[in-house]
Amino acid sequence: MSFAEASVPRRRAGASGEWFGADFLVLDAEGRTLRGLNATAARIWALCDGQRTVRAVAEAVAQESSTDVGPVLADTLRFLTELQRRGLVDEVRAPAGAAPREVR
């Protein structure tokens, strides 16, 4: 399964991430490490809280970096699909009571 812009990503239980010097390290529940995340990837990771859609994550990153959302959305989708492949994020349903987002 791959993510779509209306998907709601959530970090998998037991997975964690933190800065270690200049590197952002992500550990899965078994302690395997995904290394070398840049600041943008680390921010995407932090925003995967099970509340925001992929589009909302990309919009936040684009706004924070004064970048067009189109390329950020494409990169976010690819990155989340890779995190999912590695067992670090899951797709959850939209939060209860959340209004559907208009797809642009």
Secondary structure, 3 states (H helix, E strand, C coil): CCCCCCCEEEECCCCEEEEECCEEEEECCCCCEEEEECHHHHHHHHHCECCCCHHHHHHHHHHHCCCCHHHHHHHHHHHHHHHHHCCCEEEECCCCCCCCCCCC
